[in-house]
Amino acid sequence: MVAVNCATLDNRSSLYCNTPMPRSADRPIKRKPPRGTLARYRDRIVEVLGEARGQRVMIRSVHVDGTERRTAVKLVNPLPSDSQLF
């Protein structure tokens, strides 16, 4: 096995070196919302049901036609609800 100095390689070397990539200070860390939390997803207010596979959460929403649907959405898509719901 050959030891390679990460500083001598190009920018793609961070994929193969053991040093972690620096995290941007302006990007907040996204955490999984607790169960039962109300959130905003697209134009709807949804309830978070729990965690799903692969950086996704299960939500429950009521659509325009009155049907209740359960959907798995990416963790970054549901936004925290405002102080005023409607």
PDB file of N, CA, C and O in Angstrom:
ATOM      1  N   MET A   1       0.839  -1.177   0.000  1.00  0.00           N
ATOM      2  CA  MET A   1       0.000   0.000   0.000  1.00  0.00           C
ATOM      3  C   MET A   1       0.880   1.235   0.000  1.00  0.00           C
ATOM      4  O   MET A   1       1.847   1.314   0.758  1.00  0.00           O
ATOM      5  N   VAL A   2       0.552   2.189  -0.839  1.00  0.00           N
ATOM      6  CA  VAL A   2       1.351   3.396  -0.990  1.00  0.00           C
ATOM      7  C   VAL A   2       0.678   4.538  -0.260  1.00  0.00           C
ATOM      8  O   VAL A   2      -0.522   4.756  -0.430  1.00  0.00           O
ATOM      9  N   ALA A   3       1.431   5.277   0.556  1.00  0.00           N
ATOM     10  CA  ALA A   3       0.894   6.437   1.256  1.00  0.00           C
ATOM     11  C   ALA A   3       0.924   7.634   0.311  1.00  0.00           C
ATOM     12  O   ALA A   3       1.947   7.914  -0.313  1.00  0.00           O
ATOM     13  N   VAL A   4      -0.186   8.328   0.210  1.00  0.00           N
ATOM     14  CA  VAL A   4      -0.281   9.479  -0.689  1.00  0.00           C
ATOM     15  C   VAL A   4      -0.600  10.711   0.142  1.00  0.00           C
ATOM     16  O   VAL A   4      -1.485  10.683   0.998  1.00  0.00           O
ATOM     17  N   ASN A   5       0.110  11.770  -0.111  1.00  0.00           N
ATOM     18  CA  ASN A   5      -0.156  13.030   0.554  1.00  0.00           C
ATOM     19  C   ASN A   5      -1.334  13.701  -0.146  1.00  0.00           C
ATOM     20  O   ASN A   5      -1.272  13.948  -1.351  1.00  0.00           O
ATOM     21  N   CYS A   6      -2.397  13.996   0.581  1.00  0.00           N
ATOM     22  CA  CYS A   6      -3.614  14.571  -0.004  1.00  0.00           C
ATOM     23  C   CYS A   6      -3.370  15.955  -0.575  1.00  0.00           C
ATOM     24  O   CYS A   6      -4.071  16.360  -1.502  1.00  0.00           O
ATOM     25  N   ALA A   7      -2.407  16.689  -0.058  1.00  0.00           N
ATOM     26  CA  ALA A   7      -2.161  18.048  -0.518  1.00  0.00           C
ATOM     27  C   ALA A   7      -1.554  18.063  -1.913  1.00  0.00           C
ATOM     28  O   ALA A   7      -1.662  19.069  -2.614  1.00  0.00           O
ATOM     29  N   THR A   8      -0.925  16.983  -2.330  1.00  0.00           N
ATOM     30  CA  THR A   8      -0.280  16.971  -3.640  1.00  0.00           C
ATOM     31  C   THR A   8      -1.245  16.601  -4.759  1.00  0.00           C
ATOM     32  O   THR A   8      -0.909  16.781  -5.929  1.00  0.00           O
ATOM     33  N   LEU A   9      -2.435  16.090  -4.441  1.00  0.00           N
ATOM     34  CA  LEU A   9      -3.399  15.699  -5.460  1.00  0.00           C
ATOM     35  C   LEU A   9      -4.320  16.859  -5.801  1.00  0.00           C
ATOM     36  O   LEU A   9      -4.309  17.882  -5.116  1.00  0.00           O
ATOM     37  N   ASP A  10      -5.110  16.711  -6.842  1.00  0.00           N
ATOM     38  CA  ASP A  10      -6.029  17.770  -7.240  1.00  0.00           C
ATOM     39  C   ASP A  10      -7.261  17.799  -6.326  1.00  0.00           C
ATOM     40  O   ASP A  10      -7.292  17.093  -5.318  1.00  0.00           O
ATOM     41  N   ASN A  11      -8.267  18.597  -6.660  1.00  0.00           N
ATOM     42  CA  ASN A  11      -9.444  18.799  -5.810  1.00  0.00           C
ATOM     43  C   ASN A  11     -10.268  17.540  -5.620  1.00  0.00           C
ATOM     44  O   ASN A  11     -10.947  17.403  -4.602  1.00  0.00           O
ATOM     45  N   ARG A  12     -10.227  16.624  -6.562  1.00  0.00           N
ATOM     46  CA  ARG A  12     -11.000  15.390  -6.438  1.00  0.00           C
ATOM     47  C   ARG A  12     -10.417  14.441  -5.414  1.00  0.00           C
ATOM     48  O   ARG A  12     -11.032  13.420  -5.104  1.00  0.00           O
ATOM     49  N   SER A  13      -9.252  14.747  -4.883  1.00  0.00           N
ATOM     50  CA  SER A  13      -8.577  13.834  -3.964  1.00  0.00           C
ATOM     51  C   SER A  13      -9.327  13.671  -2.646  1.00  0.00           C
ATOM     52  O   SER A  13      -9.126  12.675  -1.951  1.00  0.00           O
ATOM     53  N   SER A  14     -10.183  14.621  -2.289  1.00  0.00           N
ATOM     54  CA  SER A  14     -10.903  14.509  -1.021  1.00  0.00           C
ATOM     55  C   SER A  14     -11.848  13.310  -1.013  1.00  0.00           C
ATOM     56  O   SER A  14     -12.264  12.857   0.054  1.00  0.00           O
ATOM     57  N   LEU A  15     -12.187  12.794  -2.186  1.00  0.00           N
ATOM     58  CA  LEU A  15     -13.023  11.602  -2.247  1.00  0.00           C
ATOM     59  C   LEU A  15     -12.274  10.368  -1.772  1.00  0.00           C
ATOM     60  O   LEU A  15     -12.884   9.411  -1.294  1.00  0.00           O
ATOM     61  N   TYR A  16     -10.955  10.389  -1.902  1.00  0.00           N
ATOM     62  CA  TYR A  16     -10.173   9.196  -1.619  1.00  0.00           C
ATOM     63  C   TYR A  16      -9.300   9.315  -0.387  1.00  0.00           C
ATOM     64  O   TYR A  16      -8.764   8.310   0.079  1.00  0.00           O
ATOM     65  N   CYS A  17      -9.142  10.510   0.152  1.00  0.00           N
ATOM     66  CA  CYS A  17      -8.306  10.704   1.342  1.00  0.00           C
ATOM     67  C   CYS A  17      -9.147  10.540   2.602  1.00  0.00           C
ATOM     68  O   CYS A  17     -10.376  10.601   2.547  1.00  0.00           O
ATOM     69  N   ASN A  18      -8.504  10.338   3.701  1.00  0.00           N
ATOM     70  CA  ASN A  18      -9.189  10.139   4.975  1.00  0.00           C
ATOM     71  C   ASN A  18      -9.574  11.439   5.652  1.00  0.00           C
ATOM     72  O   ASN A  18     -10.209  11.410   6.706  1.00  0.00           O
ATOM     73  N   THR A  19      -9.212  12.577   5.083  1.00  0.00           N
ATOM     74  CA  THR A  19      -9.558  13.851   5.696  1.00  0.00           C
ATOM     75  C   THR A  19     -10.967  14.237   5.290  1.00  0.00           C
ATOM     76  O   THR A  19     -11.309  14.138   4.111  1.00  0.00           O
ATOM     77  N   PRO A  20     -11.804  14.681   6.239  1.00  0.00           N
ATOM     78  CA  PRO A  20     -13.174  15.065   5.886  1.00  0.00           C
ATOM     79  C   PRO A  20     -13.192  16.365   5.106  1.00  0.00           C
ATOM     80  O   PRO A  20     -12.315  17.214   5.258  1.00  0.00           O
ATOM     81  N   MET A  21     -14.210  16.503   4.268  1.00  0.00           N
ATOM     82  CA  MET A  21     -14.366  17.740   3.508  1.00  0.00           C
ATOM     83  C   MET A  21     -14.896  18.836   4.436  1.00  0.00           C
ATOM     84  O   MET A  21     -15.734  18.560   5.295  1.00  0.00           O
ATOM     85  N   PRO A  22     -14.423  20.067   4.275  1.00  0.00           N
ATOM     86  CA  PRO A  22     -14.919  21.141   5.140  1.00  0.00           C
ATOM     87  C   PRO A  22     -16.386  21.429   4.869  1.00  0.00           C
ATOM     88  O   PRO A  22     -16.850  21.354   3.731  1.00  0.00           O
ATOM     89  N   ARG A  23     -17.100  21.757   5.925  1.00  0.00           N
ATOM     90  CA  ARG A  23     -18.520  22.035   5.821  1.00  0.00           C
ATOM     91  C   ARG A  23     -18.736  23.534   5.731  1.00  0.00           C
ATOM     92  O   ARG A  23     -18.087  24.301   6.442  1.00  0.00           O
ATOM     93  N   SER A  24     -19.631  23.950   4.875  1.00  0.00           N
ATOM     94  CA  SER A  24     -19.904  25.364   4.696  1.00  0.00           C
ATOM     95  C   SER A  24     -20.594  25.923   5.934  1.00  0.00           C
ATOM     96  O   SER A  24     -21.504  25.297   6.478  1.00  0.00           O
ATOM     97  N   ALA A  25     -20.167  27.087   6.372  1.00  0.00           N
ATOM     98  CA  ALA A  25     -20.729  27.682   7.587  1.00  0.00           C
ATOM     99  C   ALA A  25     -22.132  28.242   7.356  1.00  0.00           C
ATOM    100  O   ALA A  25     -22.924  28.339   8.293  1.00  0.00           O
ATOM    101  N   ASP A  26     -22.442  28.613   6.104  1.00  0.00           N
ATOM    102  CA  ASP A  26     -23.747  29.201   5.847  1.00  0.00           C
ATOM    103  C   ASP A  26     -24.842  28.163   5.616  1.00  0.00           C
ATOM    104  O   ASP A  26     -26.017  28.524   5.559  1.00  0.00           O
ATOM    105  N   ARG A  27     -24.494  26.897   5.484  1.00  0.00           N
ATOM    106  CA  ARG A  27     -25.485  25.848   5.256  1.00  0.00           C
ATOM    107  C   ARG A  27     -25.868  25.212   6.589  1.00  0.00           C
ATOM    108  O   ARG A  27     -25.020  24.587   7.226  1.00  0.00           O
ATOM    109  N   PRO A  28     -27.116  25.351   7.031  1.00  0.00           N
ATOM    110  CA  PRO A  28     -27.497  24.783   8.326  1.00  0.00           C
ATOM    111  C   PRO A  28     -27.603  23.258   8.259  1.00  0.00           C
ATOM    112  O   PRO A  28     -27.847  22.686   7.197  1.00  0.00           O
ATOM    113  N   ILE A  29     -27.417  22.625   9.390  1.00  0.00           N
ATOM    114  CA  ILE A  29     -27.544  21.182   9.478  1.00  0.00           C
ATOM    115  C   ILE A  29     -29.023  20.841   9.564  1.00  0.00           C
ATOM    116  O   ILE A  29     -29.733  21.354  10.429  1.00  0.00           O
ATOM    117  N   LYS A  30     -29.488  19.977   8.669  1.00  0.00           N
ATOM    118  CA  LYS A  30     -30.905  19.601   8.632  1.00  0.00           C
ATOM    119  C   LYS A  30     -31.096  18.393   9.538  1.00  0.00           C
ATOM    120  O   LYS A  30     -30.418  17.379   9.373  1.00  0.00           O
ATOM    121  N   ARG A  31     -32.006  18.494  10.483  1.00  0.00           N
ATOM    122  CA  ARG A  31     -32.309  17.396  11.396  1.00  0.00           C
ATOM    123  C   ARG A  31     -33.681  16.837  11.097  1.00  0.00           C
ATOM    124  O   ARG A  31     -34.535  17.523  10.535  1.00  0.00           O
ATOM    125  N   LYS A  32     -33.887  15.598  11.472  1.00  0.00           N
ATOM    126  CA  LYS A  32     -35.176  14.953  11.271  1.00  0.00           C
ATOM    127  C   LYS A  32     -36.197  15.588  12.199  1.00  0.00           C
ATOM    128  O   LYS A  32     -35.960  15.675  13.404  1.00  0.00           O
ATOM    129  N   PRO A  33     -37.340  16.037  11.662  1.00  0.00           N
ATOM    130  CA  PRO A  33     -38.352  16.641  12.528  1.00  0.00           C
ATOM    131  C   PRO A  33     -38.999  15.574  13.414  1.00  0.00           C
ATOM    132  O   PRO A  33     -39.180  14.439  12.975  1.00  0.00           O
ATOM    133  N   PRO A  34     -39.349  15.923  14.647  1.00  0.00           N
ATOM    134  CA  PRO A  34     -39.982  14.945  15.544  1.00  0.00           C
ATOM    135  C   PRO A  34     -41.345  14.502  15.019  1.00  0.00           C
ATOM    136  O   PRO A  34     -41.989  15.205  14.241  1.00  0.00           O
ATOM    137  N   ARG A  35     -41.759  13.340  15.457  1.00  0.00           N
ATOM    138  CA  ARG A  35     -43.048  12.786  15.065  1.00  0.00           C
ATOM    139  C   ARG A  35     -44.188  13.688  15.511  1.00  0.00           C
ATOM    140  O   ARG A  35     -44.157  14.220  16.621  1.00  0.00           O
ATOM    141  N   GLY A  36     -45.186  13.865  14.666  1.00  0.00           N
ATOM    142  CA  GLY A  36     -46.336  14.679  15.012  1.00  0.00           C
ATOM    143  C   GLY A  36     -46.168  16.149  14.731  1.00  0.00           C
ATOM    144  O   GLY A  36     -47.096  16.929  14.945  1.00  0.00           O
ATOM    145  N   THR A  37     -45.000  16.550  14.252  1.00  0.00           N
ATOM    146  CA  THR A  37     -44.739  17.953  13.957  1.00  0.00           C
ATOM    147  C   THR A  37     -45.499  18.384  12.711  1.00  0.00           C
ATOM    148  O   THR A  37     -45.587  17.636  11.738  1.00  0.00           O
ATOM    149  N   LEU A  38     -46.042  19.585  12.747  1.00  0.00           N
ATOM    150  CA  LEU A  38     -46.664  20.157  11.555  1.00  0.00           C
ATOM    151  C   LEU A  38     -45.591  20.861  10.747  1.00  0.00           C
ATOM    152  O   LEU A  38     -44.746  21.570  11.294  1.00  0.00           O
ATOM    153  N   ALA A  39     -45.635  20.656   9.435  1.00  0.00           N
ATOM    154  CA  ALA A  39     -44.653  21.266   8.538  1.00  0.00           C
ATOM    155  C   ALA A  39     -45.361  21.734   7.284  1.00  0.00           C
ATOM    156  O   ALA A  39     -46.521  21.398   7.049  1.00  0.00           O
ATOM    157  N   ARG A  40     -44.657  22.508   6.484  1.00  0.00           N
ATOM    158  CA  ARG A  40     -45.196  22.978   5.213  1.00  0.00           C
ATOM    159  C   ARG A  40     -44.483  22.228   4.102  1.00  0.00           C
ATOM    160  O   ARG A  40     -43.254  22.229   4.040  1.00  0.00           O
ATOM    161  N   TYR A  41     -45.250  21.581   3.217  1.00  0.00           N
ATOM    162  CA  TYR A  41     -44.706  20.874   2.057  1.00  0.00           C
ATOM    163  C   TYR A  41     -45.463  21.355   0.830  1.00  0.00           C
ATOM    164  O   TYR A  41     -46.669  21.144   0.708  1.00  0.00           O
ATOM    165  N   ARG A  42     -44.746  22.001  -0.074  1.00  0.00           N
ATOM    166  CA  ARG A  42     -45.332  22.654  -1.249  1.00  0.00           C
ATOM    167  C   ARG A  42     -46.418  23.632  -0.799  1.00  0.00           C
ATOM    168  O   ARG A  42     -46.110  24.606  -0.113  1.00  0.00           O
ATOM    169  N   ASP A  43     -47.686  23.397  -1.168  1.00  0.00           N
ATOM    170  CA  ASP A  43     -48.752  24.327  -0.780  1.00  0.00           C
ATOM    171  C   ASP A  43     -49.625  23.767   0.336  1.00  0.00           C
ATOM    172  O   ASP A  43     -50.717  24.283   0.576  1.00  0.00           O
ATOM    173  N   ARG A  44     -49.171  22.732   1.018  1.00  0.00           N
ATOM    174  CA  ARG A  44     -49.983  22.063   2.036  1.00  0.00           C
ATOM    175  C   ARG A  44     -49.315  22.102   3.411  1.00  0.00           C
ATOM    176  O   ARG A  44     -48.093  22.201   3.525  1.00  0.00           O
ATOM    177  N   ILE A  45     -50.145  22.021   4.444  1.00  0.00           N
ATOM    178  CA  ILE A  45     -49.664  21.794   5.805  1.00  0.00           C
ATOM    179  C   ILE A  45     -49.732  20.289   6.024  1.00  0.00           C
ATOM    180  O   ILE A  45     -50.779  19.681   5.803  1.00  0.00           O
ATOM    181  N   VAL A  46     -48.633  19.681   6.452  1.00  0.00           N
ATOM    182  CA  VAL A  46     -48.563  18.230   6.600  1.00  0.00           C
ATOM    183  C   VAL A  46     -48.162  17.868   8.019  1.00  0.00           C
ATOM    184  O   VAL A  46     -47.618  18.694   8.753  1.00  0.00           O
ATOM    185  N   GLU A  47     -48.434  16.630   8.397  1.00  0.00           N
ATOM    186  CA  GLU A  47     -48.009  16.095   9.687  1.00  0.00           C
ATOM    187  C   GLU A  47     -46.907  15.079   9.424  1.00  0.00           C
ATOM    188  O   GLU A  47     -47.046  14.216   8.557  1.00  0.00           O
ATOM    189  N   VAL A  48     -45.809  15.181  10.174  1.00  0.00           N
ATOM    190  CA  VAL A  48     -44.707  14.242  10.036  1.00  0.00           C
ATOM    191  C   VAL A  48     -45.057  12.982  10.815  1.00  0.00           C
ATOM    192  O   VAL A  48     -45.338  13.045  12.012  1.00  0.00           O
ATOM    193  N   LEU A  49     -45.039  11.833  10.133  1.00  0.00           N
ATOM    194  CA  LEU A  49     -45.394  10.567  10.769  1.00  0.00           C
ATOM    195  C   LEU A  49     -44.185   9.827  11.313  1.00  0.00           C
ATOM    196  O   LEU A  49     -44.295   9.123  12.317  1.00  0.00           O
ATOM    197  N   GLY A  50     -43.057   9.969  10.682  1.00  0.00           N
ATOM    198  CA  GLY A  50     -41.860   9.274  11.152  1.00  0.00           C
ATOM    199  C   GLY A  50     -40.824   9.179  10.053  1.00  0.00           C
ATOM    200  O   GLY A  50     -40.955   9.790   8.993  1.00  0.00           O
ATOM    201  N   GLU A  51     -39.795   8.400  10.328  1.00  0.00           N
ATOM    202  CA  GLU A  51     -38.668   8.268   9.417  1.00  0.00           C
ATOM    203  C   GLU A  51     -38.910   7.138   8.419  1.00  0.00           C
ATOM    204  O   GLU A  51     -39.470   6.098   8.766  1.00  0.00           O
ATOM    205  N   ALA A  52     -38.482   7.355   7.177  1.00  0.00           N
ATOM    206  CA  ALA A  52     -38.539   6.327   6.139  1.00  0.00           C
ATOM    207  C   ALA A  52     -37.100   5.997   5.730  1.00  0.00           C
ATOM    208  O   ALA A  52     -36.152   6.444   6.377  1.00  0.00           O
ATOM    209  N   ARG A  53     -36.943   5.237   4.686  1.00  0.00           N
ATOM    210  CA  ARG A  53     -35.601   4.850   4.237  1.00  0.00           C
ATOM    211  C   ARG A  53     -34.891   5.959   3.484  1.00  0.00           C
ATOM    212  O   ARG A  53     -35.523   6.765   2.801  1.00  0.00           O
ATOM    213  N   GLY A  54     -33.576   5.993   3.613  1.00  0.00           N
ATOM    214  CA  GLY A  54     -32.730   6.826   2.771  1.00  0.00           C
ATOM    215  C   GLY A  54     -32.985   8.318   2.822  1.00  0.00           C
ATOM    216  O   GLY A  54     -33.350   8.907   1.805  1.00  0.00           O
ATOM    217  N   GLN A  55     -32.806   8.944   3.965  1.00  0.00           N
ATOM    218  CA  GLN A  55     -32.950  10.395   4.112  1.00  0.00           C
ATOM    219  C   GLN A  55     -34.347  10.880   3.725  1.00  0.00           C
ATOM    220  O   GLN A  55     -34.491  11.931   3.101  1.00  0.00           O
ATOM    221  N   ARG A  56     -35.358  10.128   4.088  1.00  0.00           N
ATOM    222  CA  ARG A  56     -36.744  10.499   3.792  1.00  0.00           C
ATOM    223  C   ARG A  56     -37.582  10.399   5.064  1.00  0.00           C
ATOM    224  O   ARG A  56     -37.247   9.669   5.996  1.00  0.00           O
ATOM    225  N   VAL A  57     -38.671  11.145   5.075  1.00  0.00           N
ATOM    226  CA  VAL A  57     -39.632  11.079   6.173  1.00  0.00           C
ATOM    227  C   VAL A  57     -41.015  10.812   5.594  1.00  0.00           C
ATOM    228  O   VAL A  57     -41.303  11.183   4.456  1.00  0.00           O
ATOM    229  N   MET A  58     -41.867  10.166   6.386  1.00  0.00           N
ATOM    230  CA  MET A  58     -43.250   9.914   5.990  1.00  0.00           C
ATOM    231  C   MET A  58     -44.095  11.089   6.461  1.00  0.00           C
ATOM    232  O   MET A  58     -43.973  11.542   7.599  1.00  0.00           O
ATOM    233  N   ILE A  59     -44.955  11.578   5.567  1.00  0.00           N
ATOM    234  CA  ILE A  59     -45.856  12.668   5.922  1.00  0.00           C
ATOM    235  C   ILE A  59     -47.286  12.259   5.615  1.00  0.00           C
ATOM    236  O   ILE A  59     -47.531  11.379   4.790  1.00  0.00           O
ATOM    237  N   ARG A  60     -48.231  12.910   6.291  1.00  0.00           N
ATOM    238  CA  ARG A  60     -49.653  12.728   6.019  1.00  0.00           C
ATOM    239  C   ARG A  60     -50.201  14.085   5.615  1.00  0.00           C
ATOM    240  O   ARG A  60     -49.980  15.088   6.295  1.00  0.00           O
ATOM    241  N   SER A  61     -50.921  14.103   4.496  1.00  0.00           N
ATOM    242  CA  SER A  61     -51.473  15.362   4.013  1.00  0.00           C
ATOM    243  C   SER A  61     -52.882  15.147   3.496  1.00  0.00           C
ATOM    244  O   SER A  61     -53.248  14.039   3.102  1.00  0.00           O
ATOM    245  N   VAL A  62     -53.666  16.209   3.500  1.00  0.00           N
ATOM    246  CA  VAL A  62     -55.013  16.192   2.937  1.00  0.00           C
ATOM    247  C   VAL A  62     -54.969  17.038   1.679  1.00  0.00           C
ATOM    248  O   VAL A  62     -54.597  18.210   1.721  1.00  0.00           O
ATOM    249  N   HIS A  63     -55.350  16.440   0.557  1.00  0.00           N
ATOM    250  CA  HIS A  63     -55.281  17.127  -0.731  1.00  0.00           C
ATOM    251  C   HIS A  63     -56.563  17.904  -0.997  1.00  0.00           C
ATOM    252  O   HIS A  63     -57.513  17.830  -0.217  1.00  0.00           O
ATOM    253  N   VAL A  64     -56.587  18.642  -2.088  1.00  0.00           N
ATOM    254  CA  VAL A  64     -57.701  19.517  -2.437  1.00  0.00           C
ATOM    255  C   VAL A  64     -59.010  18.741  -2.560  1.00  0.00           C
ATOM    256  O   VAL A  64     -60.069  19.240  -2.181  1.00  0.00           O
ATOM    257  N   ASP A  65     -58.935  17.522  -3.090  1.00  0.00           N
ATOM    258  CA  ASP A  65     -60.149  16.726  -3.271  1.00  0.00           C
ATOM    259  C   ASP A  65     -60.622  16.059  -1.982  1.00  0.00           C
ATOM    260  O   ASP A  65     -61.621  15.339  -2.000  1.00  0.00           O
ATOM    261  N   GLY A  66     -59.929  16.280  -0.867  1.00  0.00           N
ATOM    262  CA  GLY A  66     -60.338  15.755   0.432  1.00  0.00           C
ATOM    263  C   GLY A  66     -59.752  14.411   0.804  1.00  0.00           C
ATOM    264  O   GLY A  66     -60.030  13.896   1.887  1.00  0.00           O
ATOM    265  N   THR A  67     -58.952  13.835  -0.067  1.00  0.00           N
ATOM    266  CA  THR A  67     -58.350  12.543   0.244  1.00  0.00           C
ATOM    267  C   THR A  67     -57.106  12.722   1.102  1.00  0.00           C
ATOM    268  O   THR A  67     -56.329  13.659   0.916  1.00  0.00           O
ATOM    269  N   GLU A  68     -56.938  11.809   2.040  1.00  0.00           N
ATOM    270  CA  GLU A  68     -55.762  11.828   2.909  1.00  0.00           C
ATOM    271  C   GLU A  68     -54.724  10.886   2.306  1.00  0.00           C
ATOM    272  O   GLU A  68     -55.024   9.736   1.985  1.00  0.00           O
ATOM    273  N   ARG A  69     -53.507  11.387   2.159  1.00  0.00           N
ATOM    274  CA  ARG A  69     -52.447  10.574   1.561  1.00  0.00           C
ATOM    275  C   ARG A  69     -51.230  10.551   2.453  1.00  0.00           C
ATOM    276  O   ARG A  69     -50.911  11.527   3.131  1.00  0.00           O
ATOM    277  N   ARG A  70     -50.551   9.405   2.437  1.00  0.00           N
ATOM    278  CA  ARG A  70     -49.273   9.255   3.136  1.00  0.00           C
ATOM    279  C   ARG A  70     -48.192   9.136   2.084  1.00  0.00           C
ATOM    280  O   ARG A  70     -48.308   8.348   1.145  1.00  0.00           O
ATOM    281  N   THR A  71     -47.146   9.919   2.243  1.00  0.00           N
ATOM    282  CA  THR A  71     -46.107  10.003   1.233  1.00  0.00           C
ATOM    283  C   THR A  71     -44.743  10.039   1.903  1.00  0.00           C
ATOM    284  O   THR A  71     -44.588  10.603   2.986  1.00  0.00           O
ATOM    285  N   ALA A  72     -43.752   9.431   1.250  1.00  0.00           N
ATOM    286  CA  ALA A  72     -42.358   9.554   1.697  1.00  0.00           C
ATOM    287  C   ALA A  72     -41.714  10.677   0.889  1.00  0.00           C
ATOM    288  O   ALA A  72     -41.701  10.633  -0.341  1.00  0.00           O
ATOM    289  N   VAL A  73     -41.185  11.673   1.575  1.00  0.00           N
ATOM    290  CA  VAL A  73     -40.537  12.805   0.903  1.00  0.00           C
ATOM    291  C   VAL A  73     -39.131  12.964   1.451  1.00  0.00           C
ATOM    292  O   VAL A  73     -38.832  12.517   2.558  1.00  0.00           O
ATOM    293  N   LYS A  74     -38.272  13.601   0.670  1.00  0.00           N
ATOM    294  CA  LYS A  74     -36.903  13.830   1.113  1.00  0.00           C
ATOM    295  C   LYS A  74     -36.892  14.738   2.331  1.00  0.00           C
ATOM    296  O   LYS A  74     -37.742  15.615   2.481  1.00  0.00           O
ATOM    297  N   LEU A  75     -35.930  14.514   3.180  1.00  0.00           N
ATOM    298  CA  LEU A  75     -35.824  15.211   4.457  1.00  0.00           C
ATOM    299  C   LEU A  75     -35.695  16.725   4.293  1.00  0.00           C
ATOM    300  O   LEU A  75     -36.136  17.475   5.164  1.00  0.00           O
ATOM    301  N   VAL A  76     -35.110  17.177   3.211  1.00  0.00           N
ATOM    302  CA  VAL A  76     -34.886  18.617   3.038  1.00  0.00           C
ATOM    303  C   VAL A  76     -36.116  19.354   2.519  1.00  0.00           C
ATOM    304  O   VAL A  76     -36.143  20.585   2.560  1.00  0.00           O
ATOM    305  N   ASN A  77     -37.135  18.645   2.032  1.00  0.00           N
ATOM    306  CA  ASN A  77     -38.289  19.309   1.429  1.00  0.00           C
ATOM    307  C   ASN A  77     -39.328  19.856   2.408  1.00  0.00           C
ATOM    308  O   ASN A  77     -39.793  20.976   2.196  1.00  0.00           O
ATOM    309  N   PRO A  78     -39.723  19.141   3.466  1.00  0.00           N
ATOM    310  CA  PRO A  78     -40.688  19.762   4.396  1.00  0.00           C
ATOM    311  C   PRO A  78     -40.036  20.899   5.170  1.00  0.00           C
ATOM    312  O   PRO A  78     -38.977  20.726   5.774  1.00  0.00           O
ATOM    313  N   LEU A  79     -40.671  22.049   5.145  1.00  0.00           N
ATOM    314  CA  LEU A  79     -40.145  23.222   5.845  1.00  0.00           C
ATOM    315  C   LEU A  79     -40.865  23.389   7.174  1.00  0.00           C
ATOM    316  O   LEU A  79     -42.035  23.022   7.292  1.00  0.00           O
ATOM    317  N   PRO A  80     -40.189  23.933   8.172  1.00  0.00           N
ATOM    318  CA  PRO A  80     -40.890  24.188   9.448  1.00  0.00           C
ATOM    319  C   PRO A  80     -42.054  25.131   9.219  1.00  0.00           C
ATOM    320  O   PRO A  80     -41.966  26.070   8.428  1.00  0.00           O
ATOM    321  N   SER A  81     -43.145  24.870   9.922  1.00  0.00           N
ATOM    322  CA  SER A  81     -44.325  25.727   9.750  1.00  0.00           C
ATOM    323  C   SER A  81     -44.086  27.091  10.397  1.00  0.00           C
ATOM    324  O   SER A  81     -43.319  27.219  11.352  1.00  0.00           O
ATOM    325  N   ASP A  82     -44.751  28.093   9.861  1.00  0.00           N
ATOM    326  CA  ASP A  82     -44.646  29.448  10.406  1.00  0.00           C
ATOM    327  C   ASP A  82     -45.389  29.525  11.724  1.00  0.00           C
ATOM    328  O   ASP A  82     -45.992  28.550  12.171  1.00  0.00           O
ATOM    329  N   SER A  83     -45.338  30.694  12.341  1.00  0.00           N
ATOM    330  CA  SER A  83     -46.056  30.877  13.605  1.00  0.00           C
ATOM    331  C   SER A  83     -47.567  30.883  13.386  1.00  0.00           C
ATOM    332  O   SER A  83     -48.331  30.600  14.309  1.00  0.00           O
ATOM    333  N   GLN A  84     -47.996  31.205  12.169  1.00  0.00           N
ATOM    334  CA  GLN A  84     -49.405  31.231  11.830  1.00  0.00           C
ATOM    335  C   GLN A  84     -49.660  30.200  10.735  1.00  0.00           C
ATOM    336  O   GLN A  84     -49.010  30.236   9.691  1.00  0.00           O
ATOM    337  N   LEU A  85     -50.606  29.274  10.964  1.00  0.00           N
ATOM    338  CA  LEU A  85     -50.856  28.204  10.019  1.00  0.00           C
ATOM    339  C   LEU A  85     -51.639  28.668   8.793  1.00  0.00           C
ATOM    340  O   LEU A  85     -51.311  28.282   7.671  1.00  0.00           O
ATOM    341  N   PHE A  86     -52.673  29.495   8.992  1.00  0.00           N
ATOM    342  CA  PHE A  86     -53.537  29.869   7.873  1.00  0.00           C
ATOM    343  C   PHE A  86     -53.573  31.367   7.691  1.00  0.00           C
ATOM    344  O   PHE A  86     -54.252  31.864   6.793  1.00  0.00           O
TER     345      PHE A  86
END
